[in-house]
Amino acid sequence: MLSRKIIPGFQKSGTSSVGRHCIGRASPLQLRLAHAKYATQVRYTSHQSCQQGGFNALSWQHTGRGKYERELDGCEIALKMLTTRGYAGKRHGDISIEVQFETYLSKGALIAHAKKAWTRLRSQYPNVAASTEGNKLVYWTPDKEGLEIETWLRETFHVIDDNQFGIREVLNSCWGTEKPCMFLLPALSTFLIYSPHHYGDGMGLEVLADGLLTGVAWDVAHPESKVHWGDEVRNLAPGLSSARPLGVAPVESQAKSSSAMAAAWNTPNALSPRSTRKIGQLGRTNWYDINFSRAESDRIFTAARANNFSVTHVVHAALINATAAQYQTSSRDKEYLSLIAAMQGNRDLGKPEYAMRFDMWIMKTRPGSFLSTAKSLREEYRTFANDKFLARLAWTNIAKYLNNTSALPPPLIHVVTSVGRLDQTVKPNYGPMRVKDVNFSVQDQSAGTFNVIRTFLGRLGVRVFYNEGFHQLINIMDYANGVRQELDDYCKMHCSPDSVARE
């Protein structure tokens, strides 16, 4: 996986067009009151949705012994229609978060604690175990004997303890899975949480990563703690349309949008080209990293955390809406626009307050044209006056500097969200585990979703190559299955029955 280190310069606030449109000319006091009022509404919707019964058509209904279900809402149905147009296996938009760590725990203890922490996440975020049946999202509560939990763990918790398998091979092994999985690679001191772009995954992966690390630290300090079941139903996520996304916080709206960009350019090694980990792996020639600005990252992660839905949903919706809002003359744009508009009650998606545009993009290329491109871009941005920064940042200003890549082989597009707030969620120190690096990526691999990115980036003068070779999967699940019995035997010897998830 392409490494993505957190750049210190991205910790400064910026302003997005979305933020300005949402905020308008309200006073600071009005902004604070509105922000607090809506945050209360979101918390109420998130925690009370399953208790509202028939008052909310999208609330969770108790339909049988241990069974809860709700209808998919318009956003989720639109995502389902857009993102299942991939090839067989529905591997249409992988998302993953990779955390490299160092710890004093032994390998066996680390495995046992991580397994229990992953189980605890199932209670905190039960949507990771929800599945779709037609246009319904269904969740089953675990049985008291813990058998269902053991089955779920065997399907989703994997230990890959072999140096010959890296992150890329692990991701290639996830073909066809419908539920988020956790991979622990002790030899690399890394764990990876993977999820398909699944309209029911229900949360951002950065929340899961923080929860996993927190769970390990808690379990080490409280080895006799148990995971109780029965209350997790109240944590089920409502529909994506059940709460409106939050706007950019008032303090962010007052900052100059050029600050994050200027800091990124001036941060040492921030523009260094990066290669993949092994010779012969994907992306040895040219990579384009598309990094969201701090303001857009804040909006994405704030909305995902407040509304309890996947970051991927926001990212893909943003790409589609940015394309449609920026260029509404294309028939393909109108097709996506009309589809999502129909699913969301014929809302006018062309209105600026709805379309999520990305005001600042950093385009990195490697190898040959990287230095000249970065230098040209840096000089261009430095000439912008702060108060005219957004007005001057036209797509053509970027495209003309990227046109010099035409002599290079067709590059592969790798979409990476610049996690401006990720380090505020995933902390550096978790007691027995210290985080060394965090990488978050969205890999679009289906023709349907990829066409959105190709249409969008094609207008920047960037040639996009749809990498068919990546679909030649390396299946290591046989290896993972082989170590399960050894893992189970270890846990039976070193873990009390209560340490396994059961009531």
C-alpha positions as CSV (number, residue, x, y, z in Angstrom):
1,M,0.0,0.0,0.0
2,L,1.2,3.5,-0.8
3,S,2.4,5.1,2.4
4,R,0.7,8.2,3.6
5,K,2.3,10.0,6.4
6,I,0.5,12.7,8.2
7,I,1.8,16.1,7.1
8,P,2.1,18.6,9.9
9,G,1.2,21.4,7.6
10,F,-2.2,20.0,7.1
11,Q,-3.1,20.7,10.7
12,K,-4.0,24.3,9.9
13,S,-7.5,25.2,9.0
14,G,-8.8,26.1,5.6
15,T,-12.0,27.3,4.1
16,S,-14.1,25.4,1.5
17,S,-16.7,26.7,-0.8
18,V,-19.1,24.3,1.0
19,G,-18.3,26.0,4.2
20,R,-19.0,29.5,2.8
21,H,-22.3,28.4,1.2
22,C,-23.5,26.7,4.4
23,I,-22.5,29.6,6.7
24,G,-23.5,32.6,4.7
25,R,-23.4,35.9,6.6
26,A,-24.4,34.6,10.0
27,S,-22.8,36.1,13.0
28,P,-20.3,34.1,15.2
29,L,-22.9,33.8,17.9
30,Q,-25.5,32.5,15.5
31,L,-23.0,30.0,14.1
32,R,-22.2,28.6,17.5
33,L,-25.9,28.3,18.5
34,A,-26.8,26.6,15.2
35,H,-23.8,24.3,15.5
36,A,-24.7,23.3,19.1
37,K,-28.4,22.8,18.2
38,Y,-27.7,20.6,15.3
39,A,-25.0,18.6,17.1
40,T,-27.7,17.8,19.7
41,Q,-30.1,16.8,17.0
42,V,-27.6,14.4,15.4
43,R,-26.8,12.8,18.8
44,Y,-30.5,12.3,19.4
45,T,-31.0,10.8,16.0
46,S,-28.0,8.5,16.3
47,H,-28.9,7.1,19.7
48,Q,-32.6,7.1,19.5
49,S,-33.3,5.9,16.0
50,C,-33.9,2.3,16.9
51,Q,-36.3,3.3,19.7
52,Q,-38.6,5.5,17.6
53,G,-40.6,2.5,16.4
54,G,-43.1,3.4,13.6
55,F,-42.6,7.1,14.0
56,N,-39.6,7.0,11.6
57,A,-39.8,4.9,8.5
58,L,-36.0,4.5,8.4
59,S,-35.7,3.5,12.1
60,W,-34.6,-0.1,13.0
61,Q,-37.5,-2.4,13.6
62,H,-37.5,-5.5,15.8
63,T,-38.9,-8.0,13.4
64,G,-38.1,-11.4,15.0
65,R,-36.1,-13.1,17.6
66,G,-32.8,-11.3,17.6
67,K,-33.5,-9.7,14.2
68,Y,-33.5,-6.0,13.5
69,E,-34.0,-4.4,10.1
70,R,-34.7,-1.1,8.4
71,E,-35.2,0.1,4.8
72,L,-32.3,1.5,2.9
73,D,-32.8,5.2,2.3
74,G,-32.4,7.1,-0.9
75,C,-28.7,7.8,-0.4
76,E,-27.9,4.2,0.3
77,I,-30.0,2.9,-2.7
78,A,-28.2,5.3,-5.0
79,L,-24.9,4.2,-3.7
80,K,-25.9,0.6,-4.2
81,M,-27.0,1.2,-7.8
82,L,-23.8,3.2,-8.6
83,T,-21.3,1.0,-6.9
84,T,-22.5,-2.5,-7.8
85,R,-21.8,-2.1,-11.5
86,G,-18.4,-3.7,-11.1
87,Y,-17.2,-7.0,-12.1
88,A,-18.3,-10.3,-10.6
89,G,-17.6,-10.4,-6.8
90,K,-18.7,-6.9,-6.0
91,R,-15.2,-5.8,-5.2
92,H,-16.0,-2.3,-6.3
93,G,-14.4,0.1,-3.9
94,D,-12.0,-1.1,-1.3
95,I,-11.3,1.1,1.7
96,S,-8.7,0.3,4.3
97,I,-6.9,1.9,7.2
98,E,-3.4,0.6,8.0
99,V,-1.8,1.3,11.4
100,Q,1.9,0.6,12.0
101,F,2.7,0.3,15.7
102,E,5.3,-0.8,18.2
103,T,4.5,-2.7,21.4
104,Y,6.1,-4.6,24.2
105,L,3.4,-7.2,24.1
106,S,4.3,-10.7,23.0
107,K,2.9,-12.0,19.8
108,G,0.5,-14.3,21.5
109,A,-0.7,-11.7,23.9
110,L,-1.1,-9.2,21.1
111,I,-3.2,-11.6,19.1
112,A,-5.5,-12.4,22.1
113,H,-6.0,-8.8,23.0
114,A,-6.6,-7.7,19.4
115,K,-9.2,-10.5,19.0
116,K,-11.1,-9.4,22.1
117,A,-10.8,-5.7,21.1
118,W,-12.2,-6.5,17.6
119,T,-15.1,-8.3,19.3
120,R,-15.8,-5.3,21.5
121,L,-16.0,-3.1,18.4
122,R,-18.8,-5.4,17.2
123,S,-20.8,-4.3,20.2
124,Q,-19.9,-0.6,19.9
125,Y,-20.5,-0.4,16.1
126,P,-22.9,-3.3,15.3
127,N,-23.3,-2.2,11.7
128,V,-20.0,-3.9,10.9
129,A,-22.0,-7.2,11.1
130,A,-25.1,-5.9,9.3
131,S,-26.0,-7.3,5.9
132,T,-28.4,-6.4,3.1
133,E,-31.4,-8.3,2.0
134,G,-32.8,-6.6,-1.1
135,N,-33.4,-3.0,-0.1
136,K,-33.3,-3.7,3.6
137,L,-30.4,-3.7,6.1
138,V,-30.5,-6.5,8.6
139,Y,-28.7,-7.1,11.9
140,W,-28.9,-10.2,14.1
141,T,-28.0,-10.0,17.8
142,P,-25.6,-12.6,19.0
143,D,-26.8,-15.7,20.8
144,K,-26.0,-16.1,24.4
145,E,-23.8,-19.1,23.9
146,G,-21.4,-17.0,21.8
147,L,-21.5,-19.3,18.8
148,E,-22.5,-16.7,16.4
149,I,-19.7,-14.4,17.6
150,E,-17.2,-17.2,17.1
151,T,-18.4,-17.7,13.6
152,W,-18.2,-14.0,12.9
153,L,-14.6,-13.8,14.3
154,R,-13.5,-16.7,12.1
155,E,-14.9,-14.8,9.1
156,T,-13.5,-11.3,10.0
157,F,-10.4,-11.7,12.2
158,H,-7.3,-12.9,10.5
159,V,-3.7,-13.3,11.6
160,I,-1.1,-13.2,8.8
161,D,2.2,-14.1,10.4
162,D,4.4,-14.6,7.4
163,N,7.0,-12.2,6.1
164,Q,6.3,-13.0,2.5
165,F,2.8,-11.5,2.7
166,G,2.6,-7.7,2.7
167,I,-0.3,-5.2,2.8
168,R,-0.9,-5.5,-0.9
169,E,-1.3,-9.3,-0.8
170,V,-3.6,-9.0,2.1
171,L,-5.8,-6.5,0.3
172,N,-5.8,-8.8,-2.8
173,S,-7.1,-11.6,-0.6
174,C,-10.3,-9.8,0.4
175,W,-12.2,-10.6,-2.8
176,G,-15.9,-10.9,-2.4
177,T,-16.2,-10.2,1.3
178,E,-19.3,-8.4,2.4
179,K,-18.2,-7.5,5.9
180,P,-15.3,-5.4,7.3
181,C,-12.3,-7.5,8.2
182,M,-9.4,-7.0,10.6
183,F,-5.9,-8.3,9.6
184,L,-3.1,-8.5,12.1
185,L,0.4,-8.8,10.7
186,P,2.7,-9.3,13.7
187,A,5.8,-9.7,11.6
188,L,5.2,-6.2,10.2
189,S,3.9,-4.7,13.4
190,T,0.8,-3.6,11.5
191,F,-2.9,-4.1,11.6
192,L,-5.2,-3.3,8.8
193,I,-9.0,-2.8,8.8
194,Y,-10.5,-3.4,5.5
195,S,-14.0,-2.9,4.2
196,P,-15.7,-3.1,0.8
197,H,-17.5,0.0,-0.2
198,H,-20.6,-1.4,1.4
199,Y,-23.6,0.8,1.9
200,G,-24.2,-0.8,5.3
201,D,-20.7,-0.5,6.9
202,G,-22.0,2.3,8.9
203,M,-18.9,4.2,10.2
204,G,-15.6,5.7,9.3
205,L,-12.6,3.3,9.5
206,E,-10.6,5.8,11.6
207,V,-13.2,5.4,14.4
208,L,-12.7,1.6,14.2
209,A,-8.9,2.0,14.3
210,D,-9.1,4.2,17.4
211,G,-11.6,1.8,19.0
212,L,-9.4,-1.2,18.3
213,L,-6.3,0.4,19.9
214,T,-8.3,1.7,22.8
215,G,-9.7,-1.8,23.3
216,V,-6.3,-3.4,23.4
217,A,-5.1,-0.9,26.0
218,W,-8.3,-1.4,28.0
219,D,-8.0,-5.2,27.9
220,V,-4.4,-5.1,29.0
221,A,-5.3,-2.9,32.0
222,H,-8.5,-4.9,32.7
223,P,-7.8,-8.5,31.7
224,E,-11.0,-9.8,33.4
225,S,-13.3,-7.4,31.6
226,K,-16.2,-8.9,29.5
227,V,-18.0,-7.9,26.4
228,H,-21.7,-7.8,27.2
229,W,-24.4,-8.2,24.6
230,G,-27.9,-6.9,24.4
231,D,-27.4,-3.1,24.5
232,E,-25.6,-2.9,21.1
233,V,-28.9,-2.5,19.2
234,R,-29.1,1.2,20.3
235,N,-25.8,1.8,18.5
236,L,-27.1,0.7,15.1
237,A,-26.6,3.5,12.6
238,P,-29.7,5.3,11.1
239,G,-30.1,5.9,7.4
240,L,-27.6,8.2,5.6
241,S,-30.4,10.7,5.1
242,S,-31.6,10.6,8.7
243,A,-29.4,13.6,9.6
244,R,-28.0,16.4,7.6
245,P,-24.2,16.6,7.3
246,L,-22.6,19.2,9.5
247,G,-21.0,22.2,7.9
248,V,-17.5,23.5,8.5
249,A,-17.1,24.6,12.1
250,P,-17.1,28.4,12.7
251,V,-13.5,28.5,13.7
252,E,-12.5,26.9,10.5
253,S,-14.6,29.3,8.4
254,Q,-12.5,32.3,9.7
255,A,-9.2,30.9,8.4
256,K,-7.6,31.7,5.1
257,S,-7.9,28.9,2.7
258,S,-4.3,29.3,1.5
259,S,-2.9,28.4,4.9
260,A,-3.1,24.6,4.5
261,M,-1.9,24.7,1.0
262,A,1.1,26.9,1.8
263,A,2.0,24.8,4.8
264,A,1.9,21.7,2.7
265,W,4.3,23.2,0.2
266,N,6.6,24.4,2.8
267,T,6.7,21.3,5.0
268,P,10.0,19.4,4.5
269,N,9.6,16.2,2.5
270,A,5.9,16.8,2.0
271,L,6.4,16.7,-1.7
272,S,8.8,13.7,-1.8
273,P,7.8,11.1,-4.4
274,R,7.0,7.8,-2.8
275,S,7.3,4.3,-4.2
276,T,5.5,1.1,-3.3
277,R,7.1,-1.4,-0.9
278,K,8.3,-4.2,-3.2
279,I,9.7,-4.3,-6.7
280,G,7.2,-5.5,-9.1
281,Q,4.2,-4.3,-7.1
282,L,1.5,-2.1,-8.4
283,G,2.4,1.6,-9.1
284,R,6.1,1.4,-9.7
285,T,6.0,3.9,-12.5
286,N,3.6,6.8,-11.9
287,W,1.2,7.6,-9.1
288,Y,-1.1,10.5,-8.7
289,D,-2.2,11.2,-5.1
290,I,-5.3,13.2,-4.7
291,N,-5.3,14.8,-1.3
292,F,-8.3,16.6,0.1
293,S,-7.7,20.0,1.8
294,R,-7.9,20.3,5.6
295,A,-11.3,22.0,5.4
296,E,-12.7,19.3,3.2
297,S,-11.2,16.6,5.4
298,D,-12.7,18.2,8.4
299,R,-16.1,18.3,6.7
300,I,-15.9,14.6,5.6
301,F,-14.8,13.3,9.0
302,T,-17.1,15.5,11.0
303,A,-20.1,14.4,8.9
304,A,-19.1,10.8,9.1
305,R,-18.5,10.8,12.8
306,A,-21.7,12.8,13.6
307,N,-24.0,10.8,11.3
308,N,-22.3,7.5,12.0
309,F,-21.8,6.5,8.4
310,S,-18.9,5.5,6.3
311,V,-16.3,8.0,5.2
312,T,-16.3,6.2,1.8
313,H,-19.9,7.2,1.2
314,V,-19.0,10.9,1.6
315,V,-15.9,10.5,-0.5
316,H,-17.7,8.9,-3.4
317,A,-20.7,11.3,-3.2
318,A,-18.2,14.2,-3.1
319,L,-16.5,13.0,-6.3
320,I,-19.8,12.5,-8.1
321,N,-21.2,15.9,-7.0
322,A,-18.0,17.7,-7.7
323,T,-18.0,16.4,-11.2
324,A,-21.7,17.3,-11.7
325,A,-21.4,20.7,-10.1
326,Q,-18.3,21.8,-11.9
327,Y,-19.3,20.5,-15.3
328,Q,-23.0,20.0,-15.9
329,T,-22.8,19.7,-19.7
330,S,-21.6,16.2,-19.9
331,S,-24.2,13.5,-20.5
332,R,-22.5,11.2,-18.0
333,D,-22.6,13.8,-15.3
334,K,-26.3,14.4,-16.0
335,E,-26.8,10.6,-15.7
336,Y,-25.3,10.4,-12.3
337,L,-26.9,13.7,-11.2
338,S,-30.4,12.6,-12.3
339,L,-30.0,9.2,-10.6
340,I,-29.0,10.6,-7.2
341,A,-31.5,13.4,-7.5
342,A,-34.3,10.9,-8.1
343,M,-33.2,8.8,-5.1
344,Q,-33.1,11.9,-2.8
345,G,-36.5,13.3,-3.6
346,N,-35.6,15.3,-6.8
347,R,-33.4,17.7,-4.9
348,D,-31.6,20.2,-7.1
349,L,-28.0,18.9,-6.8
350,G,-26.7,21.7,-8.9
351,K,-27.2,24.2,-6.1
352,P,-23.9,25.3,-4.6
353,E,-24.9,24.7,-1.0
354,Y,-25.4,21.0,-1.7
355,A,-22.6,20.2,-4.2
356,M,-19.4,19.4,-2.3
357,R,-16.6,20.9,-4.3
358,F,-12.9,20.5,-3.6
359,D,-11.3,23.9,-3.6
360,M,-7.7,22.7,-3.1
361,W,-6.1,19.7,-4.6
362,I,-2.4,18.6,-4.5
363,M,-1.5,16.6,-7.5
364,K,1.8,14.6,-7.1
365,T,3.4,12.8,-10.0
366,R,6.4,10.6,-10.2
367,P,9.0,10.0,-11.4
368,G,10.3,12.3,-14.2
369,S,8.1,15.3,-14.1
370,F,7.6,15.5,-10.4
371,L,10.1,18.1,-9.4
372,S,9.3,20.5,-12.2
373,T,5.6,20.1,-11.7
374,A,5.8,20.7,-8.0
375,K,8.1,23.7,-8.5
376,S,5.7,25.3,-11.0
377,L,2.7,24.7,-8.8
378,R,4.5,26.1,-5.8
379,E,5.4,29.3,-7.6
380,E,1.9,29.7,-9.0
381,Y,0.2,29.3,-5.6
382,R,2.7,31.8,-4.0
383,T,1.5,34.5,-6.3
384,F,-2.1,34.2,-5.2
385,A,-3.3,36.9,-2.8
386,N,-5.0,35.3,0.2
387,D,-8.3,37.0,-0.3
388,K,-8.4,35.9,-4.0
389,F,-7.0,32.5,-3.5
390,L,-10.1,30.5,-4.2
391,A,-11.1,32.7,-7.2
392,R,-7.7,32.2,-8.8
393,L,-7.6,28.4,-8.2
394,A,-9.1,27.3,-11.5
395,W,-8.8,23.8,-12.8
396,T,-7.0,25.1,-15.8
397,N,-4.2,26.4,-13.6
398,I,-3.6,22.9,-12.4
399,A,-4.1,21.2,-15.8
400,K,-1.5,23.2,-17.7
401,Y,1.2,22.1,-15.3
402,L,0.1,18.5,-15.5
403,N,0.1,18.4,-19.3
404,N,3.8,17.8,-19.3
405,T,3.1,14.2,-18.1
406,S,1.8,13.3,-21.6
407,A,5.2,11.9,-22.5
408,L,5.1,9.4,-19.7
409,P,3.3,6.1,-19.6
410,P,-0.3,6.1,-18.6
411,P,-0.4,6.6,-14.8
412,L,-2.5,4.8,-12.3
413,I,-4.8,6.9,-10.2
414,H,-4.7,6.2,-6.4
415,V,-7.2,8.2,-4.4
416,V,-6.0,9.0,-0.9
417,T,-8.0,11.2,1.5
418,S,-5.8,13.6,3.3
419,V,-6.8,12.8,6.8
420,G,-6.4,16.2,8.3
421,R,-8.2,15.2,11.5
422,L,-7.1,11.6,11.6
423,D,-4.3,12.2,14.1
424,Q,-6.9,13.7,16.4
425,T,-8.8,10.4,16.3
426,V,-6.0,7.9,16.1
427,K,-3.7,9.0,18.9
428,P,0.1,8.3,19.0
429,N,0.0,6.6,22.4
430,Y,-2.3,3.8,23.6
431,G,-0.4,2.5,26.6
432,P,1.0,-0.8,25.5
433,M,0.9,0.2,21.8
434,R,2.4,3.3,20.2
435,V,1.3,4.3,16.7
436,K,4.2,4.9,14.2
437,D,2.2,5.6,11.0
438,V,-1.3,5.7,9.7
439,N,-2.4,5.2,6.1
440,F,-5.9,5.6,4.9
441,S,-6.9,4.8,1.3
442,V,-9.8,4.5,-1.1
443,Q,-9.1,2.3,-4.0
444,D,-11.7,2.4,-6.8
445,Q,-11.5,-0.7,-8.9
446,S,-14.9,-1.0,-10.7
447,A,-15.6,0.4,-14.1
448,G,-18.7,2.2,-12.8
449,T,-17.1,4.1,-10.0
450,F,-13.8,4.5,-11.8
451,N,-15.6,6.3,-14.7
452,V,-16.6,9.0,-12.2
453,I,-12.9,9.6,-11.3
454,R,-11.8,9.3,-14.9
455,T,-14.4,11.9,-16.0
456,F,-13.4,14.2,-13.2
457,L,-9.7,14.0,-13.5
458,G,-9.7,13.8,-17.3
459,R,-10.8,17.4,-17.3
460,L,-7.6,18.3,-15.5
461,G,-5.5,17.0,-18.3
462,V,-4.6,13.8,-16.5
463,R,-4.7,10.6,-18.3
464,V,-6.2,7.8,-16.3
465,F,-5.3,4.1,-16.7
466,Y,-7.8,1.5,-15.5
467,N,-5.6,-1.1,-14.1
468,E,-7.0,-4.5,-15.0
469,G,-3.9,-6.3,-13.7
470,F,-4.9,-5.5,-10.1
471,H,-7.8,-7.9,-10.5
472,Q,-5.4,-10.9,-10.7
473,L,-5.9,-11.7,-7.1
474,I,-3.4,-13.4,-4.9
475,N,-5.5,-15.6,-2.6
476,I,-3.9,-16.0,0.8
477,M,-7.1,-17.0,2.6
478,D,-6.0,-20.6,2.6
479,Y,-3.1,-19.5,4.6
480,A,-5.3,-17.5,6.9
481,N,-7.6,-20.5,7.4
482,G,-4.6,-22.6,8.3
483,V,-3.6,-20.4,11.2
484,R,-7.1,-20.1,12.6
485,Q,-6.9,-23.5,14.4
486,E,-3.5,-22.5,15.9
487,L,-5.0,-19.2,17.0
488,D,-8.1,-20.9,18.5
489,D,-5.9,-23.4,20.4
490,Y,-3.8,-20.6,21.8
491,C,-6.8,-18.6,23.0
492,K,-8.2,-21.8,24.6
493,M,-5.0,-22.2,26.6
494,H,-4.3,-18.6,27.5
495,C,-7.8,-17.0,27.6
496,S,-10.6,-17.7,30.1
497,P,-14.0,-18.5,28.6
498,D,-15.2,-15.1,29.8
499,S,-12.6,-13.3,27.7
500,V,-14.3,-14.5,24.5
501,A,-17.3,-12.4,23.5
502,R,-20.3,-13.7,25.2
503,E,-22.7,-12.7,27.9
